[in-house]
């Protein structure tokens, strides 16, 4: 089975129990989107446009989520993959 952005989005939704496809800016949903964007970048190697399309976001949002990954003071420790 080939790993796709849809599969990653579904798993993030399952694990975080937050629908990252909703038009919502609560911390839990935004952190879920950040995790989704990071995993897609590392595992699927898709363009930012394709990654964003799955969750209803533009490529510039995906760039922002990628930048947020490194801003540890701004977001909680739930973003850590380690």
HUTADA-V586873 format. One record per residue. N is the residue number from 1. SS is DSSP state (2 for helix, 1 for strand, 0 for the rest). OMEGA is omega in radians with two decimals (* if undefined). NEAR is the number of other ideal C-beta (glycine too) atoms within 10 Angstrom. Layout:
# HUTADA-V586873
n={N;N}
ss={SS;SS}
omega={OMEGA;OMEGA}
near={NEAR;NEAR}
This chain:
# HUTADA-V586873
n={1;2;3;4;5;6;7;8;9;10;11;12;13;14;15;16;17;18;19;20;21;22;23;24;25;26;27;28;29;30;31;32;33;34;35;36;37;38;39;40;41;42;43;44;45;46;47;48;49;50;51;52;53;54;55;56;57;58;59;60;61;62;63;64;65;66;67;68;69;70;71;72;73;74;75;76;77;78;79;80;81;82}
ss={0;0;0;0;2;2;2;2;2;2;2;2;2;2;2;2;0;0;0;0;0;0;0;0;0;0;2;2;2;2;2;2;2;2;2;2;2;2;2;2;2;2;2;0;0;0;0;2;2;2;2;2;2;2;2;0;0;0;2;2;2;2;2;2;2;2;2;2;2;0;0;0;0;0;0;0;2;2;2;0;0;0}
omega={-3.13;3.13;-3.12;3.10;3.12;3.13;3.13;3.13;3.13;3.13;3.11;3.10;-3.14;-3.07;-3.09;-3.09;3.08;3.13;-3.08;3.11;3.13;3.07;-3.00;-3.10;3.08;-3.07;-3.09;-3.13;-3.14;3.11;3.06;3.09;3.12;3.10;3.12;-3.10;-3.13;3.13;3.11;3.14;-3.08;-2.97;-3.03;-3.13;3.09;3.06;3.12;3.11;3.13;3.12;-3.14;-3.11;-3.11;-3.11;3.08;-3.13;3.09;-3.13;-3.13;3.06;3.13;3.07;3.12;3.12;3.12;3.10;-3.14;-3.12;-3.07;-3.11;-3.02;-3.13;-3.07;-3.07;-3.06;-3.12;3.12;3.12;-3.08;3.09;-3.09;*}
near={4;5;13;15;20;9;14;22;21;15;14;22;18;8;10;17;8;18;14;24;17;14;8;12;8;10;11;15;19;17;20;25;28;23;22;26;28;19;18;26;16;10;13;17;10;17;12;19;11;15;26;22;15;21;24;12;21;12;14;10;16;26;13;15;24;15;11;18;16;9;10;11;4;9;16;10;6;12;17;10;8;2}
